[in-house]
């Protein structure tokens, strides 16, 4: 553990990769804000591969966003992200 300002933080935060807990947040992280979810190269390949399989389960506006922007976009900072609707 270490202290960051007034917060005690577990060192696991330095060792573990971030993983969404969708049942806890209900997608709030992916809805609020001005950027999509962060991605790595491997995830962009997976998204491109599975898009045809998951497309029937997506909302029309999500399908439109992916068809117009692609399964991932590059932010102004050069980071890979999911597209926004």
Backbone as ProteinMPNN parsed JSONL, in Angstrom:
{"seq_chain_A": "XXXXXXXXXXXXXXXXXXXXXXXXXXXXXXXXXXXXXXXXXXXXXXXXXXXXXXXXXXXXXXXXXXXXXXXXXXXXXXXXXXXXX", "coords_chain_A": {"N_chain_A": [[0.838, -1.183, 0.0], [0.361, 2.292, -0.617], [0.424, 5.838, -0.069], [-1.411, 8.307, -1.697], [-1.747, 11.513, -1.919], [-4.52, 12.068, 0.003], [-5.365, 9.493, -0.108], [-5.272, 5.987, 0.334], [-3.664, 3.559, -1.502], [-3.689, 0.437, -3.123], [-0.88, -1.542, -4.054], [-1.398, -3.252, -6.084], [-2.636, -1.912, -8.112], [-0.637, -1.037, -9.732], [0.267, -3.329, -10.843], [-1.762, -4.811, -12.029], [-3.87, -5.08, -14.922], [-6.384, -2.83, -16.097], [-9.752, -3.795, -15.923], [-13.027, -3.864, -17.025], [-15.892, -3.853, -14.905], [-18.694, -4.578, -15.667], [-21.164, -5.25, -14.536], [-21.122, -3.831, -12.204], [-20.762, -1.097, -12.885], [-22.589, -0.642, -14.878], [-22.042, 0.253, -17.442], [-21.474, 2.958, -17.292], [-18.959, 4.195, -17.457], [-18.379, 3.942, -20.118], [-20.267, 5.488, -21.296], [-20.413, 8.14, -20.266], [-18.403, 11.047, -20.818], [-15.829, 12.143, -23.163], [-14.454, 10.433, -24.776], [-13.824, 7.184, -26.161], [-13.739, 3.768, -24.882], [-10.54, 2.71, -23.747], [-8.216, 0.888, -25.796], [-6.046, -1.882, -26.677], [-3.66, -3.006, -29.174], [-4.173, -5.751, -29.732], [-6.836, -5.991, -28.889], [-8.122, -4.4, -30.792], [-7.918, -5.947, -33.078], [-9.427, -8.152, -32.297], [-11.976, -6.964, -31.966], [-12.554, -6.204, -34.624], [-12.708, -8.711, -35.768], [-14.869, -9.953, -34.418], [-17.028, -8.298, -34.881], [-18.945, -8.808, -37.075], [-20.279, -10.987, -35.938], [-21.416, -10.042, -33.56], [-22.921, -7.933, -34.373], [-25.781, -8.253, -34.919], [-26.796, -7.962, -32.356], [-26.395, -5.411, -31.52], [-27.36, -1.965, -30.955], [-29.07, 0.072, -33.389], [-27.843, 2.648, -33.683], [-25.31, 2.152, -32.684], [-24.302, 0.295, -34.513], [-24.281, 1.92, -36.794], [-22.359, 3.848, -36.001], [-20.039, 2.253, -35.809], [-19.86, 1.302, -38.442], [-19.395, 3.697, -39.78], [-17.149, 4.841, -38.456], [-15.44, 2.752, -37.904], [-14.219, -0.171, -36.097], [-12.542, 0.702, -34.188], [-10.993, 3.785, -33.137], [-8.507, 6.393, -33.461], [-7.351, 8.479, -30.995], [-6.928, 12.062, -30.396], [-4.581, 12.07, -29.078], [-3.212, 9.977, -30.026], [-3.993, 7.522, -29.071], [-5.58, 4.307, -29.005], [-9.06, 3.714, -29.214], [-12.507, 2.826, -28.496], [-15.13, 3.619, -30.825], [-17.293, 6.501, -30.543], [-20.816, 6.981, -30.105]], "CA_chain_A": [[0.0, 0.0, 0.0], [1.044, 3.578, -0.558], [-0.496, 6.954, 0.073], [-1.425, 9.287, -2.771], [-2.49, 12.591, -1.264], [-5.242, 11.567, 1.174], [-5.918, 8.192, -0.467], [-4.42, 4.811, 0.45], [-3.812, 2.823, -2.753], [-3.038, -0.87, -3.163], [0.151, -1.654, -5.091], [-1.94, -4.043, -7.186], [-3.003, -1.009, -9.205], [0.538, -0.928, -10.591], [0.573, -4.645, -11.395], [-2.915, -5.39, -12.715], [-4.461, -4.291, -15.992], [-7.762, -2.432, -15.847], [-10.787, -4.616, -16.539], [-14.353, -3.355, -16.691], [-16.839, -4.651, -14.144], [-19.918, -4.036, -16.248], [-22.301, -5.421, -13.628], [-21.031, -2.803, -11.163], [-20.874, 0.273, -13.399], [-23.691, -0.577, -15.841], [-21.598, 0.937, -18.644], [-21.347, 4.403, -17.091], [-17.646, 4.65, -17.935], [-18.389, 3.959, -21.578], [-21.287, 6.424, -21.75], [-20.025, 9.498, -19.901], [-17.075, 11.452, -21.25], [-15.658, 12.543, -24.557], [-13.585, 9.464, -25.436], [-14.266, 5.803, -26.039], [-12.965, 2.91, -23.982], [-9.187, 2.485, -24.255], [-7.956, -0.422, -26.394], [-4.687, -2.164, -27.133], [-3.641, -3.53, -30.547], [-4.835, -7.06, -29.755], [-8.281, -5.778, -28.771], [-8.654, -3.866, -32.053], [-8.056, -7.091, -33.99], [-10.558, -8.953, -31.815], [-13.216, -6.248, -32.289], [-12.795, -6.311, -36.064], [-13.063, -10.104, -36.048], [-16.172, -10.35, -33.866], [-18.105, -7.366, -35.236], [-20.056, -9.436, -37.804], [-21.004, -11.923, -35.07], [-22.179, -9.323, -32.528], [-23.712, -6.876, -35.014], [-27.229, -8.387, -34.72], [-27.169, -7.668, -30.975], [-26.104, -4.002, -31.252], [-28.384, -0.979, -31.288], [-28.827, 0.65, -34.717], [-26.888, 3.751, -33.639], [-23.986, 1.56, -32.487], [-23.903, -0.266, -35.811], [-23.964, 3.056, -37.669], [-21.084, 4.431, -35.558], [-18.948, 1.347, -36.182], [-19.741, 1.28, -39.902], [-18.843, 4.978, -40.227], [-15.857, 5.15, -37.833], [-14.625, 1.557, -37.742], [-14.347, -0.8, -34.78], [-11.732, 1.495, -33.254], [-10.522, 5.076, -33.635], [-7.288, 6.886, -32.823], [-7.645, 9.764, -30.354], [-6.022, 13.175, -30.692], [-3.32, 11.783, -28.388], [-2.632, 8.79, -30.638], [-4.414, 6.332, -28.325], [-6.657, 3.52, -29.593], [-10.294, 3.771, -28.418], [-13.739, 2.451, -29.171], [-15.791, 4.81, -31.36], [-18.438, 7.032, -29.803], [-22.072, 7.104, -30.863]], "C_chain_A": [[0.88, 1.242, 0.0], [-0.012, 4.676, -0.498], [-0.301, 7.914, -1.088], [-2.344, 10.408, -2.31], [-3.19, 12.034, -0.033], [-5.825, 10.175, 0.941], [-4.876, 7.098, -0.294], [-4.707, 3.93, -0.764], [-3.059, 1.5, -2.658], [-2.003, -0.883, -4.285], [-0.313, -2.506, -6.266], [-2.311, -3.166, -8.374], [-1.848, -0.841, -10.196], [0.816, -2.225, -11.34], [-0.542, -5.22, -12.257], [-3.387, -4.469, -13.827], [-5.906, -3.97, -15.628], [-8.709, -3.361, -16.598], [-12.135, -4.067, -16.088], [-15.123, -4.36, -15.85], [-18.211, -4.119, -14.527], [-21.122, -4.183, -15.325], [-22.291, -4.366, -12.522], [-21.3, -1.406, -11.712], [-22.037, 0.465, -14.365], [-23.326, 0.234, -17.081], [-21.394, 2.428, -18.499], [-20.025, 4.934, -17.624], [-17.635, 4.787, -19.453], [-19.382, 4.972, -22.132], [-20.874, 7.86, -21.475], [-18.631, 9.804, -20.434], [-17.016, 11.759, -22.73], [-14.717, 11.623, -25.31], [-14.159, 8.072, -25.238], [-13.414, 5.037, -25.047], [-11.576, 2.681, -24.575], [-9.006, 1.053, -24.744], [-6.467, -0.616, -26.608], [-4.783, -2.799, -28.521], [-4.402, -4.848, -30.666], [-6.35, -6.902, -29.717], [-8.874, -5.219, -30.06], [-8.844, -4.991, -33.063], [-9.261, -7.952, -33.593], [-11.878, -8.279, -32.177], [-13.553, -6.35, -33.769], [-13.275, -7.715, -36.423], [-14.479, -10.447, -35.583], [-17.326, -9.441, -34.286], [-19.231, -8.032, -36.02], [-20.901, -10.365, -36.928], [-21.875, -11.2, -34.046], [-23.097, -8.25, -33.11], [-25.22, -7.04, -34.803], [-27.705, -8.013, -33.312], [-26.958, -6.196, -30.605], [-27.296, -3.118, -31.603], [-28.061, -0.384, -32.66], [-27.801, 1.782, -34.704], [-25.462, 3.256, -33.396], [-23.444, 0.975, -33.778], [-23.485, 0.857, -36.749], [-22.615, 3.667, -37.305], [-19.912, 3.562, -35.98], [-18.764, 1.322, -37.693], [-19.143, 2.577, -40.443], [-17.422, 5.218, -39.722], [-14.899, 3.968, -37.773], [-14.79, 0.998, -36.339], [-13.45, -0.149, -33.746], [-11.338, 2.796, -33.944], [-9.225, 5.42, -32.917], [-7.592, 8.283, -32.283], [-6.663, 10.838, -30.811], [-4.648, 12.958, -30.069], [-2.65, 10.527, -28.933], [-2.987, 7.488, -29.941], [-5.552, 5.627, -29.059], [-7.852, 3.512, -28.646], [-11.444, 3.181, -29.209], [-14.381, 3.725, -29.728], [-16.951, 5.237, -30.463], [-19.646, 7.111, -30.71], [-22.428, 8.574, -30.938]], "O_chain_A": [[1.986, 1.246, 0.54], [-1.178, 4.465, -0.833], [0.824, 8.287, -1.421], [-3.567, 10.265, -2.311], [-2.522, 11.568, 0.89], [-6.681, 9.725, 1.703], [-3.732, 7.252, -0.72], [-5.861, 3.592, -1.026], [-1.93, 1.452, -2.17], [-2.227, -0.301, -5.346], [0.308, -2.488, -7.329], [-2.301, -3.627, -9.516], [-2.071, -0.538, -11.367], [1.516, -2.225, -12.353], [-0.278, -6.041, -13.135], [-3.322, -3.246, -13.708], [-6.568, -4.743, -14.935], [-8.488, -3.673, -17.768], [-12.35, -3.835, -14.899], [-15.018, -5.569, -16.057], [-18.809, -3.318, -13.808], [-22.009, -3.33, -15.33], [-23.34, -4.044, -11.965], [-21.993, -0.615, -11.072], [-22.431, 1.597, -14.646], [-24.199, 0.837, -17.706], [-21.159, 3.11, -19.497], [-19.987, 6.026, -18.191], [-16.954, 5.654, -20.0], [-19.342, 5.283, -23.322], [-20.973, 8.711, -22.359], [-17.776, 8.92, -20.492], [-18.008, 11.651, -23.452], [-14.226, 11.988, -26.378], [-14.883, 7.812, -24.277], [-12.487, 5.583, -24.448], [-11.448, 2.479, -25.782], [-9.572, 0.119, -24.176], [-5.712, 0.352, -26.709], [-5.883, -3.096, -28.988], [-5.186, -5.034, -31.596], [-7.067, -7.601, -30.434], [-10.018, -5.531, -30.392], [-9.816, -4.993, -33.818], [-10.013, -8.418, -34.448], [-12.803, -8.944, -32.645], [-14.711, -6.559, -34.13], [-14.144, -7.883, -37.279], [-15.205, -11.155, -36.28], [-18.488, -9.784, -34.067], [-20.394, -7.842, -35.664], [-22.102, -10.511, -37.154], [-22.952, -11.684, -33.698], [-23.955, -7.719, -32.405], [-25.893, -6.046, -34.529], [-28.895, -7.775, -33.106], [-27.304, -5.781, -29.499], [-28.129, -3.475, -32.436], [-26.895, -0.342, -33.052], [-26.974, 1.873, -35.612], [-24.506, 3.881, -33.856], [-22.267, 1.14, -34.098], [-22.459, 0.761, -37.422], [-21.813, 3.972, -38.188], [-18.899, 4.074, -36.457], [-17.632, 1.32, -38.177], [-18.454, 2.557, -41.463], [-16.581, 5.735, -40.457], [-13.693, 4.148, -37.612], [-15.427, 1.62, -35.489], [-13.583, -0.418, -32.552], [-11.349, 2.895, -35.171], [-8.886, 4.819, -31.898], [-8.035, 9.16, -33.023], [-5.695, 10.556, -31.519], [-3.668, 13.582, -30.477], [-1.651, 10.06, -28.386], [-2.356, 6.461, -30.189], [-6.397, 6.283, -29.669], [-7.698, 3.33, -27.438], [-11.374, 3.049, -30.431], [-14.196, 4.802, -29.161], [-17.512, 4.429, -29.723], [-19.524, 7.283, -31.923], [-23.447, 8.933, -31.527]]}, "name": "protein", "num_of_chains": 1, "seq": "XXXXXXXXXXXXXXXXXXXXXXXXXXXXXXXXXXXXXXXXXXXXXXXXXXXXXXXXXXXXXXXXXXXXXXXXXXXXXXXXXXXXX"}
